[in-house]
Amino acid sequence: MPIDDRHPLEDLPKNSVVYAIALFIHAQAPRQNWLMAVVAALALWAGIVGRNINVSGSGLNLYLLMIAGTGRGKEGMASGIARLIEAIAKSVPIARDLLTGRYASSQALLQQLKGNPATISMQGEGEYLLRGLTSPKASQNDKELLRSLLDLYHKSGFGQTFTGYRKADLAGSVAHIHSPNFTLLTEGTFGLVDALLDGDSIRKGLGPRCSVVISKAERPEMNDTCSSATPDAALVEHLAGVLSWVMSMSSPLQVLNTSFEIEAAALHKDFDRETTWLINNSANIIESELWNRSHLKAMKLAALVASGVNHYSPTITADQMNWAINAERYSTNQLLREISSGEVGEVTEDVRLSRVIKACTEYVTERDATKFPHGYRVDHDLHQKMIITFAYLNNKLGNTKPFRRDGHKQPSQIIRDCLKLLVDKGDLEYLPKGRMNGTHDARVEGWMIANLRSFGLQGA
């Protein structure tokens, strides 16, 4: 079935081991989604090599948020990573130490990193995680955990140190942790976007650190061969070899720096300039902050793929850099589109007005009234005259998030308030029932577009 625009992440370069990892995660998933398989593969590879391979002074850890509808196959990410880890652990048992789940406190997280400075935290139900961390009513425990997560994101590079803590009980103290490589993989439904945008998460800095990937794919059919899928022996052997190599370079820590081909370096610099311009010229703080660190996240993605081609001498090519930039640009723009639609994030008067304007524009630009869903109750004669009815607007918008009941106001009243504002501004002309009955032989209210410019229709 057709889905929303194809995410550039799905075009993962095939010559990287990350692609081979994604193939297995996809094959073993009970409900297959290639985009989710790619996200999970990136998380696993970041956990394996992210501490020992750097790019521009940064480790390759990621904070990945996978968002999709209920029952769309998100559980296949965790199961695929776990099955690969178990396969690797048969020859390299320490592989099991890479994976962890939730943390009850900052102290618990730091204790984990003290013994395992390379860690992948797989956490389901990400909405609850983010709401707990960023709520204005967050406990002191959650505030400290958030502070640690914010700090850890930038501490994976060589020479970086995460400050530990000292307790009266010295056995419970944690010394400084050098170059901790903490990768977070969490997932949830679209409520996770609300959680990311609510509770001051953006201003606190968690949102800009997260790579948010949204899938609007329909529920896949059950994969009958999921339980029999086994990772390729050559893939397991390769991953075990890489992990052994990483271990040999970890005490004391040794790091390889990813290089850039000339064209790739130019592409990255151009993207840095692009995002800097967007940050400086964005209309609001959320948009500005979401572009923050985009160039860093793109650089990490490119380095992960490059190291999957040759982890002994990782070099980012122009194709890899283009893929990473396109993926990061798409993810940010997709999230911004979700916010502007009003279906996620804060509901404001501007959001509601934009939705009414969009609905009116779609009404008058669609020449064939039969193309509208029957439930919109579009009157063919009035549609031909470009007269917008309340029945159409109420049925199209009334059940969407911006127009759900607000205190004592019902959806119909909220829509009417928006219409009145547009009439008062001169953007719409109101046609009362009396005029409609006398002129158009219709016993309903109507509205006509009075200012084409406000609806993007000038010259149409």
C-alpha positions as CSV (number, residue, x, y, z in Angstrom):
1,M,0.0,0.0,0.0
2,P,1.2,3.5,-0.7
3,I,2.6,5.4,2.3
4,D,3.8,8.9,3.0
5,D,6.9,10.0,1.0
6,R,9.7,7.5,1.2
7,H,12.2,8.4,3.9
8,P,15.8,8.8,2.6
9,L,17.0,6.6,5.4
10,E,15.5,3.7,3.5
11,D,18.1,4.2,0.8
12,L,20.8,3.0,3.1
13,P,24.0,2.4,1.1
14,K,24.2,-1.3,0.4
15,N,28.0,-1.7,0.6
16,S,28.0,-1.0,4.4
17,V,27.6,-3.7,7.0
18,V,24.8,-1.6,8.4
19,Y,22.8,-2.6,5.4
20,A,23.4,-6.3,6.1
21,I,22.4,-5.8,9.8
22,A,19.2,-4.1,8.6
23,L,18.4,-7.0,6.2
24,F,18.4,-9.5,9.1
25,I,16.4,-7.3,11.4
26,H,13.8,-6.9,8.7
27,A,13.8,-10.6,7.9
28,Q,13.1,-11.6,11.6
29,A,10.5,-9.0,12.3
30,P,7.0,-10.3,12.9
31,R,5.6,-7.3,11.0
32,Q,8.2,-6.0,8.5
33,N,9.0,-2.3,8.1
34,W,12.3,-1.5,6.3
35,L,12.6,2.0,7.8
36,M,12.5,0.5,11.3
37,A,15.0,-2.1,10.4
38,V,17.4,0.6,9.2
39,V,16.9,2.6,12.5
40,A,17.6,-0.5,14.6
41,A,20.7,-1.4,12.5
42,L,22.1,2.1,13.0
43,A,21.6,1.8,16.8
44,L,23.4,-1.5,17.0
45,W,26.3,-0.4,14.9
46,A,26.6,2.9,16.8
47,G,26.8,0.8,20.0
48,I,29.5,-1.4,18.7
49,V,31.9,1.1,17.0
50,G,30.7,4.5,18.3
51,R,33.3,4.9,21.0
52,N,36.3,3.8,19.0
53,I,35.5,5.6,15.8
54,N,35.1,9.4,15.9
55,V,34.2,12.1,13.4
56,S,35.3,15.7,13.9
57,G,36.0,15.0,17.6
58,S,32.7,13.3,18.3
59,G,31.8,9.7,19.0
60,L,29.1,8.1,16.9
61,N,26.4,7.6,19.6
62,L,22.8,8.4,18.6
63,Y,19.5,9.1,20.3
64,L,16.9,7.5,18.0
65,L,13.2,8.0,18.4
66,M,11.1,5.7,16.1
67,I,7.5,6.8,15.8
68,A,4.7,4.8,14.1
69,G,1.1,3.7,14.7
70,T,0.1,0.9,17.0
71,G,0.8,-2.6,15.8
72,R,3.1,-1.4,12.9
73,G,6.1,-3.6,13.9
74,K,8.2,-1.5,16.2
75,E,8.9,-4.5,18.4
76,G,10.9,-6.0,15.6
77,M,13.7,-3.5,16.2
78,A,14.5,-4.7,19.8
79,S,14.0,-8.4,18.9
80,G,16.4,-8.1,15.9
81,I,19.1,-6.4,17.9
82,A,18.8,-8.9,20.7
83,R,19.0,-11.9,18.3
84,L,22.1,-10.6,16.7
85,I,23.7,-9.9,20.1
86,E,23.0,-13.4,21.2
87,A,24.6,-14.8,18.0
88,I,27.7,-12.6,18.5
89,A,27.9,-13.6,22.1
90,K,28.5,-17.3,21.3
91,S,32.0,-16.3,20.4
92,V,32.3,-13.0,22.2
93,P,30.2,-13.2,25.4
94,I,30.9,-9.6,26.4
95,A,28.5,-8.6,23.6
96,R,25.6,-9.1,26.0
97,D,26.9,-6.2,28.0
98,L,26.1,-3.8,25.2
99,L,22.4,-4.0,25.8
100,T,20.4,-2.4,28.6
101,G,16.9,-1.2,29.2
102,R,15.5,1.6,31.4
103,Y,17.3,3.4,34.2
104,A,15.7,4.2,37.5
105,S,18.1,7.0,38.2
106,S,21.2,8.9,37.0
107,Q,23.3,6.9,39.4
108,A,22.1,3.6,37.9
109,L,22.9,4.9,34.4
110,L,26.4,6.0,35.4
111,Q,27.0,2.7,37.2
112,Q,26.2,0.9,33.9
113,L,28.6,3.2,32.0
114,K,31.3,2.8,34.6
115,G,31.6,-0.9,33.7
116,N,30.4,-0.7,30.1
117,P,31.3,2.7,28.6
118,A,29.7,1.5,25.3
119,T,26.0,0.9,25.9
120,I,22.8,0.6,23.8
121,S,19.7,1.4,25.9
122,M,16.5,0.0,24.2
123,Q,13.4,1.4,25.8
124,G,9.8,0.8,24.7
125,E,7.0,3.2,25.2
126,G,9.2,6.3,24.7
127,E,6.3,8.6,25.4
128,Y,6.4,7.8,29.1
129,L,10.1,8.1,29.2
130,L,10.1,11.7,27.7
131,R,7.1,12.9,29.7
132,G,8.7,11.7,32.9
133,L,12.0,13.4,32.1
134,T,10.7,16.8,30.8
135,S,7.5,17.3,32.8
136,P,7.4,20.5,34.8
137,K,6.5,18.2,37.7
138,A,9.4,15.9,37.1
139,S,10.9,14.4,40.3
140,Q,14.4,15.4,41.3
141,N,15.5,11.9,40.3
142,D,14.1,12.4,36.7
143,K,15.7,15.9,36.5
144,E,19.1,14.4,37.3
145,L,18.6,11.6,34.8
146,L,17.7,14.2,32.1
147,R,20.8,16.2,32.9
148,S,22.9,13.1,32.5
149,L,21.3,12.2,29.2
150,L,21.8,15.8,27.9
151,D,25.5,15.7,28.9
152,L,26.2,12.2,27.7
153,Y,25.2,13.0,24.1
154,H,28.4,15.1,23.7
155,K,30.8,13.1,25.8
156,S,31.5,10.2,23.5
157,G,34.4,11.8,21.7
158,F,38.0,11.0,22.5
159,G,39.4,13.1,25.3
160,Q,35.8,13.9,26.6
161,T,35.1,13.0,30.2
162,F,31.7,12.6,32.0
163,T,32.0,13.8,35.5
164,G,31.0,11.1,38.0
165,Y,29.8,11.5,41.5
166,R,31.1,10.9,45.0
167,K,29.0,9.4,47.8
168,A,29.8,8.9,51.5
169,D,29.8,5.2,50.7
170,L,32.9,5.1,48.4
171,A,31.8,1.8,47.0
172,G,28.8,3.5,45.5
173,S,30.7,6.4,44.0
174,V,31.5,6.6,40.3
175,A,34.7,8.1,39.0
176,H,35.0,10.1,35.9
177,I,34.0,8.1,32.8
178,H,36.1,8.7,29.7
179,S,34.4,8.9,26.3
180,P,31.1,7.2,27.3
181,N,29.3,6.0,24.2
182,F,25.6,5.9,25.2
183,T,23.1,5.2,22.4
184,L,19.4,5.4,23.0
185,L,16.8,3.6,20.9
186,T,13.2,4.2,21.9
187,E,9.9,4.0,20.1
188,G,6.2,4.9,20.4
189,T,3.1,6.2,18.7
190,F,2.5,9.8,17.7
191,G,1.9,10.7,21.4
192,L,5.7,10.5,21.5
193,V,5.9,13.6,19.3
194,D,3.7,15.4,21.8
195,A,5.9,14.3,24.6
196,L,8.9,15.5,22.7
197,L,7.4,18.9,22.2
198,D,5.6,19.3,25.6
199,G,7.2,19.8,29.0
200,D,9.7,22.3,27.6
201,S,11.7,19.3,26.1
202,I,12.8,21.4,23.1
203,R,14.1,24.3,25.2
204,K,15.8,21.9,27.6
205,G,17.8,20.5,24.7
206,L,16.5,16.9,24.5
207,G,14.6,17.3,21.3
208,P,17.5,18.7,19.2
209,R,19.7,15.8,20.3
210,C,17.1,13.2,19.1
211,S,17.0,11.8,15.6
212,V,13.2,11.6,15.2
213,V,12.1,9.1,12.5
214,I,8.4,8.9,11.6
215,S,6.7,6.1,9.7
216,K,3.2,6.4,8.4
217,A,3.2,3.0,6.8
218,E,0.1,0.8,7.2
219,R,0.1,-2.3,9.4
220,P,2.1,-5.0,7.5
221,E,0.9,-8.5,7.1
222,M,2.3,-11.1,9.5
223,N,5.7,-12.4,8.5
224,D,5.2,-16.2,8.6
225,T,9.0,-16.8,8.4
226,C,10.1,-14.5,11.2
227,S,10.8,-17.2,13.8
228,S,12.9,-19.2,11.3
229,A,15.1,-16.3,10.2
230,T,18.7,-16.7,11.2
231,P,21.5,-14.2,10.8
232,D,24.0,-14.9,8.0
233,A,27.1,-16.7,9.4
234,A,29.4,-14.3,7.6
235,L,27.6,-11.3,9.2
236,V,27.8,-12.8,12.7
237,E,31.5,-13.6,12.2
238,H,32.2,-10.1,10.9
239,L,30.4,-8.4,13.8
240,A,32.1,-10.6,16.3
241,G,35.5,-9.7,14.8
242,V,34.7,-6.0,14.9
243,L,33.6,-6.2,18.5
244,S,36.8,-8.1,19.4
245,W,38.8,-5.4,17.6
246,V,36.9,-2.7,19.5
247,M,37.7,-4.4,22.8
248,S,41.4,-4.6,22.0
249,M,41.3,-0.8,21.4
250,S,39.5,0.1,24.5
251,S,42.0,-0.4,27.3
252,P,43.6,2.0,27.0
253,L,41.2,3.7,24.7
254,Q,42.3,4.1,21.1
255,V,40.3,6.0,18.5
256,L,40.2,6.2,14.7
257,N,39.1,9.4,13.2
258,T,36.8,9.4,10.2
259,S,38.1,11.3,7.2
260,F,36.2,13.0,4.4
261,E,36.6,12.9,0.7
262,I,36.9,16.5,-0.6
263,E,33.4,16.6,-2.0
264,A,31.9,15.1,1.1
265,A,33.6,17.7,3.3
266,A,32.2,20.5,1.0
267,L,28.7,19.0,1.3
268,H,28.9,18.9,5.1
269,K,30.0,22.5,5.2
270,D,27.2,23.6,3.0
271,F,24.7,21.8,5.2
272,D,26.2,23.4,8.3
273,R,25.7,26.8,6.6
274,E,22.1,25.8,5.6
275,T,21.1,24.8,9.1
276,T,22.8,27.9,10.6
277,W,20.7,30.1,8.3
278,L,17.5,28.2,9.3
279,I,18.3,28.5,13.0
280,N,18.9,32.3,12.6
281,N,15.9,32.9,10.5
282,S,13.2,30.4,11.8
283,A,9.9,31.9,12.7
284,N,9.7,30.3,16.2
285,I,11.9,28.8,18.9
286,I,10.8,25.2,18.2
287,E,11.7,25.3,14.5
288,S,15.0,27.0,15.4
289,E,15.9,24.4,18.0
290,L,15.0,21.4,15.9
291,W,17.5,22.4,13.3
292,N,20.2,22.7,16.0
293,R,22.7,19.8,15.8
294,S,21.3,18.6,12.5
295,H,24.7,18.9,10.8
296,L,26.2,16.9,13.7
297,K,23.6,14.2,13.4
298,A,24.1,14.0,9.6
299,M,27.8,13.7,10.1
300,K,27.4,10.8,12.6
301,L,25.1,9.0,10.2
302,A,27.6,9.3,7.4
303,A,30.4,8.2,9.6
304,L,28.5,5.1,10.8
305,V,27.9,4.0,7.2
306,A,31.5,4.8,6.2
307,S,32.8,2.7,9.1
308,G,30.5,-0.1,8.0
309,V,32.4,-0.1,4.7
310,N,35.9,-0.1,6.3
311,H,36.2,0.3,10.0
312,Y,40.0,0.2,9.8
313,S,40.1,3.4,7.7
314,P,36.6,5.0,7.6
315,T,36.3,7.6,4.9
316,I,33.0,9.5,4.2
317,T,32.2,9.7,0.5
318,A,30.0,12.2,-1.2
319,D,27.3,9.6,-1.7
320,Q,27.3,8.7,2.0
321,M,27.2,12.4,3.0
322,N,24.4,13.2,0.6
323,W,22.4,10.2,2.0
324,A,22.9,11.4,5.6
325,I,22.1,15.0,4.8
326,N,19.0,14.1,2.9
327,A,17.9,11.8,5.8
328,E,18.4,14.4,8.5
329,R,16.8,17.2,6.4
330,Y,13.8,15.0,5.7
331,S,13.4,14.0,9.3
332,T,13.4,17.5,10.6
333,N,11.1,18.8,7.9
334,Q,8.7,15.9,8.4
335,L,8.5,16.7,12.2
336,L,7.9,20.4,11.4
337,R,5.1,19.4,9.0
338,E,3.5,17.3,11.8
339,I,3.7,20.3,14.1
340,S,2.2,22.7,11.6
341,S,-0.6,20.3,10.9
342,G,-1.8,20.8,14.5
343,E,-2.0,17.0,15.0
344,V,1.0,17.1,17.4
345,G,2.5,19.7,19.6
346,E,0.9,22.8,21.2
347,V,-2.5,23.8,19.8
348,T,-2.6,27.6,19.2
349,E,-4.9,30.0,17.5
350,D,-2.5,30.2,14.6
351,V,-2.6,26.4,14.2
352,R,-6.4,26.4,14.1
353,L,-6.6,29.3,11.6
354,S,-4.1,27.6,9.3
355,R,-6.2,24.4,9.3
356,V,-9.4,26.3,8.5
357,I,-7.5,28.2,5.7
358,K,-6.1,25.0,4.3
359,A,-9.6,23.3,4.4
360,C,-11.1,26.2,2.5
361,T,-8.3,26.2,0.0
362,E,-8.7,22.5,-0.7
363,Y,-12.5,23.1,-1.1
364,V,-12.3,25.7,-3.8
365,T,-9.3,24.2,-5.7
366,E,-10.9,20.8,-6.0
367,R,-13.0,21.1,-9.2
368,D,-14.8,17.7,-8.8
369,A,-17.1,17.6,-5.8
370,T,-17.3,13.8,-6.1
371,K,-13.7,13.6,-4.9
372,F,-14.6,14.7,-1.4
373,P,-15.4,11.9,1.1
374,H,-19.2,11.4,1.4
375,G,-18.9,12.2,5.1
376,Y,-17.9,15.8,4.4
377,R,-21.5,16.4,3.1
378,V,-20.4,18.7,0.2
379,D,-23.3,20.3,-1.7
380,H,-22.4,20.0,-5.4
381,D,-24.3,23.2,-6.4
382,L,-22.7,25.3,-3.7
383,H,-19.3,23.8,-4.4
384,Q,-19.6,24.9,-8.1
385,K,-20.3,28.4,-6.8
386,M,-17.2,28.2,-4.4
387,I,-19.5,28.7,-1.4
388,I,-18.0,26.9,1.6
389,T,-20.5,25.3,4.0
390,F,-20.2,24.8,7.8
391,A,-21.1,21.1,7.3
392,Y,-18.0,20.6,5.2
393,L,-15.7,22.4,7.7
394,N,-17.2,20.7,10.8
395,N,-17.0,17.2,9.3
396,K,-13.5,17.7,8.0
397,L,-12.0,19.4,11.0
398,G,-14.2,18.6,14.0
399,N,-12.5,15.3,15.0
400,T,-8.9,16.6,14.5
401,K,-6.7,17.5,17.4
402,P,-6.8,21.3,17.1
403,F,-10.6,21.4,17.2
404,R,-11.3,18.8,19.9
405,R,-13.3,20.1,22.9
406,D,-11.4,22.9,24.7
407,G,-12.9,23.4,28.2
408,H,-16.5,24.2,27.7
409,K,-16.2,24.9,23.9
410,Q,-17.3,22.3,21.5
411,P,-15.5,21.7,18.2
412,S,-18.2,23.4,16.3
413,Q,-17.8,26.6,18.3
414,I,-14.0,26.5,18.0
415,I,-14.4,26.3,14.2
416,R,-17.0,29.2,14.2
417,D,-14.5,31.3,16.2
418,C,-11.9,30.8,13.5
419,L,-14.4,31.7,10.8
420,K,-15.4,34.9,12.6
421,L,-11.7,35.9,12.9
422,L,-11.2,35.3,9.1
423,V,-14.4,37.3,8.3
424,D,-13.3,40.2,10.6
425,K,-9.9,40.2,8.9
426,G,-11.6,40.5,5.5
427,D,-10.3,37.1,4.3
428,L,-13.7,35.5,4.2
429,E,-17.1,36.9,3.3
430,Y,-20.0,35.6,5.4
431,L,-23.3,34.7,3.7
432,P,-26.1,34.4,6.3
433,K,-29.0,32.0,5.9
434,G,-31.3,34.7,4.6
435,R,-29.0,35.7,1.8
436,M,-28.2,32.1,1.0
437,N,-31.9,31.2,0.8
438,G,-32.8,34.2,-1.4
439,T,-29.8,34.1,-3.7
440,H,-28.7,30.5,-3.8
441,D,-31.9,28.6,-2.7
442,A,-30.0,27.0,0.2
443,R,-31.1,27.1,3.8
444,V,-27.6,27.0,5.3
445,E,-24.9,29.6,6.1
446,G,-22.0,30.0,3.6
447,W,-18.6,31.6,3.3
448,M,-16.7,32.8,0.3
449,I,-13.0,33.6,-0.1
450,A,-12.6,37.4,-0.1
451,N,-8.8,37.7,0.0
452,L,-7.1,35.3,-2.4
453,R,-3.7,36.2,-1.1
454,S,-4.5,34.9,2.4
455,F,-5.4,31.5,0.9
456,G,-2.4,31.3,-1.5
457,L,-4.7,31.7,-4.4
458,Q,-3.6,34.9,-5.9
459,G,-3.5,34.5,-9.7
460,A,-5.3,31.1,-9.5
